[in-house]
Structure formats: structure tokens, C-alpha cells
């Protein structure tokens, strides 16, 4: 009985740690591979930063929608830019967001922005909708929950 109780306690303590949000450093070349991976999954890629108020405001909309449509072939990806891992991760944890998250480890934005989208001027938040290795929609600026829903749902 005591062994079962101890195992249960250990399980309760460590499950939140195992499922905790993380943020991984990524180079532009690695991000391009993820974005350009050919499959039937619709990719929703959001570029944001912890210091960007509109970015932080819209993050929960992505998280909520990702849970609502988790049975559909849609992958949500957050990419923090011009940020620190600690600050970005703190926002994700504070908002209880558990979406694939990366910190773009690139210093010179002028060298990588065009690799993402030649029409992007670098302002954030910036969201791409990618299907079959091709950008089909893009949105620069803050999205409301309804705008995000329309942007994504109309594609799947």
C-alpha cells in the first residue's frame, strides 16, 4: 500500500514537469526545413516576441484554436524573435501555452526575413499559413480570435 502511494505521489509531482512548455533555439536553416517539410499538414507559423504587446495578446487565441481542432492535420508553431529564451518561455508558461515553440537564434534580421517571406517587412506579430510547402496566406499585425479562426478554418 505504501509503495503504491509513493509511486502515485511521484507520478503526480513529475507529470507537470514532463509536460511543461519548452522553447528550443533554432537557426533559420533549421526553421526552413520545418516550414518546407512536405506533408498534408497545414502549418500555422506565428512570429512573436515577449516585448511585443499585440504578440502576447494573441498567443492564447492560437493555443485555444489548436486544442479545438487538434484532430485536424494542422501544426501550430511559435517562433520568438529578437528575444531571450527566459523571457519568451516565461510568457508561454504564464499563458499556459503548449505549442511547438522556438527561439530564432539569428542576430541580423535583414539576412533571414526574406528567407521566410519576401513580402514581410519584419514587423511582428506575423503569421503564415503554409500548405503543401507553399505560403497560402500571411497576416502582419495582431489577429483577433475571430480573424485567426477565419484565416485557418477556411483552409481546412
ZAMAR-231417 format. One record per residue (C-alpha): residue number from 0; residue in three letters; x, y, z. Coordinates in nm, 2 decimals, always signed. Layout:
residues N
SITE / k / r / xx / yy / zz
SITE / NUM / ALA / X / Y / Z
...
This chain:
residues 156
SITE / k / r / xx / yy / zz
SITE / 0 / UNK / +0.00 / +0.00 / +0.00
SITE / 1 / UNK / +0.28 / +0.24 / +0.09
SITE / 2 / UNK / +0.47 / +0.16 / -0.23
SITE / 3 / UNK / +0.16 / +0.24 / -0.44
SITE / 4 / UNK / +0.11 / +0.57 / -0.25
SITE / 5 / UNK / +0.47 / +0.67 / -0.31
SITE / 6 / UNK / +0.45 / +0.58 / -0.68
SITE / 7 / UNK / +0.13 / +0.78 / -0.71
SITE / 8 / UNK / +0.29 / +1.08 / -0.54
SITE / 9 / UNK / +0.59 / +1.07 / -0.77
SITE / 10 / UNK / +0.37 / +1.04 / -1.07
SITE / 11 / UNK / +0.17 / +1.35 / -0.96
SITE / 12 / UNK / +0.48 / +1.55 / -0.89
SITE / 13 / UNK / +0.67 / +1.47 / -1.22
SITE / 14 / UNK / +0.39 / +1.47 / -1.48
SITE / 15 / UNK / +0.37 / +1.85 / -1.48
SITE / 16 / UNK / +0.74 / +1.87 / -1.53
SITE / 17 / UNK / +0.74 / +1.62 / -1.82
SITE / 18 / UNK / +0.46 / +1.81 / -2.00
SITE / 19 / UNK / +0.60 / +2.16 / -1.93
SITE / 20 / UNK / +0.64 / +2.40 / -2.21
SITE / 21 / UNK / +0.98 / +2.44 / -2.36
SITE / 22 / UNK / +1.15 / +2.66 / -2.62
SITE / 23 / UNK / +1.42 / +2.54 / -2.84
SITE / 24 / UNK / +1.69 / +2.76 / -3.01
SITE / 25 / UNK / +1.68 / +2.73 / -3.39
SITE / 26 / UNK / +1.87 / +2.87 / -3.68
SITE / 27 / UNK / +1.70 / +2.99 / -3.99
SITE / 28 / UNK / +1.81 / +2.69 / -4.19
SITE / 29 / UNK / +1.65 / +2.46 / -3.94
SITE / 30 / UNK / +1.33 / +2.66 / -3.94
SITE / 31 / UNK / +1.32 / +2.65 / -4.32
SITE / 32 / UNK / +1.34 / +2.27 / -4.31
SITE / 33 / UNK / +1.04 / +2.26 / -4.06
SITE / 34 / UNK / +0.84 / +2.50 / -4.27
SITE / 35 / UNK / +0.92 / +2.34 / -4.60
SITE / 36 / UNK / +0.86 / +1.98 / -4.49
SITE / 37 / UNK / +0.63 / +1.83 / -4.75
SITE / 38 / UNK / +0.32 / +1.66 / -4.60
SITE / 39 / UNK / -0.05 / +1.71 / -4.58
SITE / 40 / UNK / -0.03 / +1.91 / -4.26
SITE / 41 / UNK / -0.14 / +2.28 / -4.27
SITE / 42 / UNK / +0.13 / +2.48 / -4.08
SITE / 43 / UNK / +0.04 / +2.79 / -3.88
SITE / 44 / UNK / +0.36 / +2.98 / -3.80
SITE / 45 / UNK / +0.35 / +3.28 / -3.57
SITE / 46 / UNK / +0.65 / +3.51 / -3.52
SITE / 47 / UNK / +0.63 / +3.70 / -3.20
SITE / 48 / UNK / +0.84 / +3.84 / -2.91
SITE / 49 / UNK / +0.78 / +3.88 / -2.53
SITE / 50 / UNK / +0.82 / +4.26 / -2.55
SITE / 51 / UNK / +0.55 / +4.29 / -2.82
SITE / 52 / UNK / +0.22 / +4.36 / -2.66
SITE / 53 / UNK / +0.00 / +4.26 / -2.96
SITE / 54 / UNK / +0.20 / +3.94 / -3.00
SITE / 55 / UNK / +0.15 / +3.84 / -2.64
SITE / 56 / UNK / -0.22 / +3.93 / -2.65
SITE / 57 / UNK / -0.29 / +3.70 / -2.95
SITE / 58 / UNK / -0.09 / +3.39 / -2.83
SITE / 59 / UNK / -0.38 / +3.24 / -2.63
SITE / 60 / UNK / -0.60 / +3.25 / -2.94
SITE / 61 / UNK / -0.36 / +3.02 / -3.12
SITE / 62 / UNK / -0.35 / +2.79 / -2.82
SITE / 63 / UNK / -0.72 / +2.77 / -2.78
SITE / 64 / UNK / -0.78 / +2.71 / -3.15
SITE / 65 / UNK / -0.50 / +2.44 / -3.16
SITE / 66 / UNK / -0.69 / +2.25 / -2.89
SITE / 67 / UNK / -1.03 / +2.29 / -3.06
SITE / 68 / UNK / -0.90 / +2.15 / -3.39
SITE / 69 / UNK / -0.64 / +1.90 / -3.27
SITE / 70 / UNK / -0.79 / +1.62 / -3.47
SITE / 71 / UNK / -0.72 / +1.80 / -3.80
SITE / 72 / UNK / -0.39 / +1.79 / -3.97
SITE / 73 / UNK / -0.28 / +2.13 / -3.85
SITE / 74 / UNK / +0.05 / +2.22 / -3.68
SITE / 75 / UNK / +0.10 / +2.54 / -3.48
SITE / 76 / UNK / +0.45 / +2.67 / -3.45
SITE / 77 / UNK / +0.56 / +2.97 / -3.24
SITE / 78 / UNK / +0.89 / +3.14 / -3.33
SITE / 79 / UNK / +1.01 / +3.41 / -3.09
SITE / 80 / UNK / +1.24 / +3.66 / -3.25
SITE / 81 / UNK / +1.48 / +3.92 / -3.10
SITE / 82 / UNK / +1.41 / +3.78 / -2.76
SITE / 83 / UNK / +1.58 / +3.58 / -2.48
SITE / 84 / UNK / +1.48 / +3.22 / -2.40
SITE / 85 / UNK / +1.39 / +3.31 / -2.04
SITE / 86 / UNK / +1.15 / +3.59 / -2.13
SITE / 87 / UNK / +0.99 / +3.40 / -2.41
SITE / 88 / UNK / +0.95 / +3.09 / -2.20
SITE / 89 / UNK / +0.81 / +3.29 / -1.91
SITE / 90 / UNK / +0.53 / +3.43 / -2.13
SITE / 91 / UNK / +0.44 / +3.08 / -2.26
SITE / 92 / UNK / +0.43 / +2.94 / -1.91
SITE / 93 / UNK / +0.24 / +3.23 / -1.77
SITE / 94 / UNK / -0.02 / +3.19 / -2.05
SITE / 95 / UNK / -0.02 / +2.81 / -2.01
SITE / 96 / UNK / +0.06 / +2.76 / -2.38
SITE / 97 / UNK / +0.19 / +2.43 / -2.50
SITE / 98 / UNK / +0.26 / +2.47 / -2.87
SITE / 99 / UNK / +0.59 / +2.38 / -3.06
SITE / 100 / UNK / +0.80 / +2.69 / -2.98
SITE / 101 / UNK / +1.13 / +2.81 / -3.10
SITE / 102 / UNK / +1.36 / +3.10 / -3.04
SITE / 103 / UNK / +1.52 / +3.21 / -3.36
SITE / 104 / UNK / +1.89 / +3.23 / -3.29
SITE / 105 / UNK / +1.98 / +3.49 / -3.56
SITE / 106 / UNK / +2.12 / +3.83 / -3.49
SITE / 107 / UNK / +2.07 / +4.00 / -3.83
SITE / 108 / UNK / +1.70 / +4.02 / -3.92
SITE / 109 / UNK / +1.78 / +4.16 / -4.27
SITE / 110 / UNK / +1.95 / +3.83 / -4.36
SITE / 111 / UNK / +1.67 / +3.60 / -4.26
SITE / 112 / UNK / +1.34 / +3.78 / -4.31
SITE / 113 / UNK / +1.34 / +3.74 / -4.69
SITE / 114 / UNK / +1.40 / +3.36 / -4.64
SITE / 115 / UNK / +1.07 / +3.35 / -4.46
SITE / 116 / UNK / +0.87 / +3.57 / -4.69
SITE / 117 / UNK / +0.99 / +3.83 / -4.94
SITE / 118 / UNK / +0.68 / +4.04 / -4.87
SITE / 119 / UNK / +0.74 / +4.06 / -4.50
SITE / 120 / UNK / +0.89 / +4.39 / -4.37
SITE / 121 / UNK / +0.99 / +4.23 / -4.04
SITE / 122 / UNK / +0.71 / +4.38 / -3.82
SITE / 123 / UNK / +0.55 / +4.14 / -3.57
SITE / 124 / UNK / +0.33 / +3.97 / -3.49
SITE / 125 / UNK / +0.34 / +3.80 / -3.83
SITE / 126 / UNK / +0.15 / +3.48 / -3.91
SITE / 127 / UNK / +0.20 / +3.25 / -4.21
SITE / 128 / UNK / -0.04 / +2.98 / -4.32
SITE / 129 / UNK / +0.15 / +2.71 / -4.52
SITE / 130 / UNK / +0.01 / +2.43 / -4.71
SITE / 131 / UNK / +0.20 / +2.17 / -4.92
SITE / 132 / UNK / +0.52 / +2.36 / -4.89
SITE / 133 / UNK / +0.37 / +2.69 / -5.01
SITE / 134 / UNK / +0.27 / +3.00 / -4.83
SITE / 135 / UNK / -0.10 / +3.04 / -4.90
SITE / 136 / UNK / -0.18 / +3.32 / -4.65
SITE / 137 / UNK / +0.00 / +3.57 / -4.45
SITE / 138 / UNK / -0.10 / +3.83 / -4.19
SITE / 139 / UNK / +0.11 / +4.11 / -4.05
SITE / 140 / UNK / -0.02 / +4.26 / -3.73
SITE / 141 / UNK / -0.24 / +4.15 / -3.44
SITE / 142 / UNK / -0.52 / +3.90 / -3.51
SITE / 143 / UNK / -0.84 / +3.88 / -3.31
SITE / 144 / UNK / -0.96 / +3.54 / -3.22
SITE / 145 / UNK / -1.23 / +3.55 / -3.49
SITE / 146 / UNK / -0.98 / +3.67 / -3.76
SITE / 147 / UNK / -0.74 / +3.38 / -3.67
SITE / 148 / UNK / -1.03 / +3.13 / -3.68
SITE / 149 / UNK / -1.14 / +3.25 / -4.02
SITE / 150 / UNK / -0.78 / +3.25 / -4.15
SITE / 151 / UNK / -0.72 / +2.89 / -4.05
SITE / 152 / UNK / -1.06 / +2.73 / -4.08
SITE / 153 / UNK / -1.12 / +2.85 / -4.43
SITE / 154 / UNK / -0.81 / +2.64 / -4.53
SITE / 155 / UNK / -0.91 / +2.31 / -4.37
